[in-house]
Amino acid sequence: QFHGNVDADIRYDISLDPARESNLFRLLMGLQLAMGTKPSPRLPKWWPKRLEMIGQVVAKVYCSMVIFTSLHLGVLFTKTTLDVLPTGELQAITDALTMTIIYFFTGYGTIYWCLRSRRLLAYMEHMNREYRHHSLAGVTFVSSHAAFRMSRNFTVVWIMSCLLGVISWGVSPLMLGIRMLPLQCWYPFDALGPITYTAVYATQLFGQILVGMTFGFGGSLFVTLSLLLLGQFDVLYCSLKNLDAHAKLLAGESVLQEELLLRDSNRELNQYVVLQEHPTDLLRLSAGRKCPDHGNAFHNALVECVRLHRFILHCSQELENLFSPYCLVKSLQITFQLCLLVFVGVSGTREVLRIVNQLQYLGLTIFELLMFTYCGELLSRHSIRSGDAFWRGSWWKHAHFIRQDILIFLVNSRRAVHVTAGKFYVMDVNRLRSVITQAFSFLTLLQKLA
């Protein structure tokens, strides 16, 4: 029904409607495995049966090593912070405290996604199985492949940016040709000794890579899910707009490309957030099985839209359940980290490499906060526009078939989607403003103490 009583894999246009993607999260799943947050991965089919137990043990050992690396560096920086507190040197204190926050959050993020790995996998599989890759067959259509492509490109760019920022810090001693460690923290032994130096340096560099991957994974996963859900909302809204044209197609009536939906008066701006509307190649649908009952076809199409809306709301609720605890800790981490990074940048030394590294961390931190809040704002605003999309179509021609159904649907469509931080705050632009305000309030306090 959703594809016009034709093959579900039919393409409305050869070039503008790509084939359905079987896995929307292939890149994120690989990243999740690389960063050690899949303690029980599904082994590939070519993996020998007799070595399955070894594979599971290796995955659990790697996850444990990743968690230990992050937490032990957090503990070492905690000891460093306690050691420099009596000296009263605010720059040294804020440096150590910043790295303490970063590494403890890295450990928290790794543990959190390890514990949620099964639920996250089930969520991804559900979206892969149930998502609609294009709208109902009609005069116009939108393809959700654009949302997938946008999310994939963003993931690549964001992960590379995070890794570039942390690795440049980690390899700075090698670039300068100095025998020193990238992270200045306390050790119970001589970390610069001839035997220990290589092992400690490798551990710190691995820890820096874990920081970039953990920070990059959380942000890219949230943005990917948000873009895919926004794309599904766009598919829903285009389907609602094309209900009458869809019923005409199924009833065998002629639908002219020039009528109704392609007029400039019905192509207003900002109908869709991430997708673009295209005219359908109606000749490709002309061979489909016809439904002679026009009213029944319209009602069935509306039922398909209701099912899609329920699917979107279910996925949005699961997004909230997955990210609510994470966003709460993330908000606190960004608040303190933003304050400390700005303070160090203003009051610290003027070494060129240090300034560059601080600016990288500061830029990534601010952009990460913007990602969570802006995507949350888009979901909240775009999720309540079903009524606007419905009024664009010729629904009144079939009002006697769908009187009660449409009233129930429009009432339910007013339920806005929200992503919260621990059920305390909604992740929107107001949260962005409040976090920045709190960070600079702490900064003012630190400057007075200095």
Disulfide bonds with the S-S distance in Angstrom:
none
